[in-house]
Amino acid sequence: EAAFNPLATRDLYFVATGSGGHYFARTLAEHNRNIAKYRKTLEGNP
């Protein structure tokens, strides 16, 4: 349903949180920080 009726947002990037959610970002720099957070999550859950 979300694909057919997306929310109006300026977020362009997303990455999984590792716990079932997502981090959203407007800039590539923010997105890269979110990737780093996700990778840290993976390190704690091999």
Secondary structure, DSSP 8 states (H G I E B T S, - for coil): -TTTS-------EEEE-SSS-EEEESSHHHHHHHHHHHHHHHHH--
